[in-house]
Amino acid sequence: MDLLGEVEENLRALSVEARKSKQLSGVKEAAERGTLKCRSLKEGYAGYLRQKRKQEEESGEGPDPSNLESGAKGTAAGDQWTGFQCPDLLQPFLLVSEFSSVWGVG
């Protein structure tokens, strides 16, 4: 969750900076889409964790300590969650890096 919070904060900052330049309107739009997607992912991941915890309580099993990071890799239908595989979060950063390399900014 901290990772998604950091990404959301960076997307907001990118959107604010992109608003200052009319040439970066595509970056602004992509950053705003990414921010919305990030919020959605945080809510989805929290729901996934609640559901997983409920299933573990009902089955009487605790979490598997050897599989702590699995929540960010698989599918929601299985034991794992794929929400972090999202190009909407990366696109704004790629757009701004492309812009800066073409125009010699930064």
Secondary structure, 3 states (H helix, E strand, C coil): CHHHHHHHHHHHHHHHHHHCCHHHHHHHHHHHHHHHHHHHHHHHHHHHHHHHHHHHHHHCCCCCHHHHHHHHCCCCCCCCCCCCCCHHHHHHHHHHHHHHHHHCCC
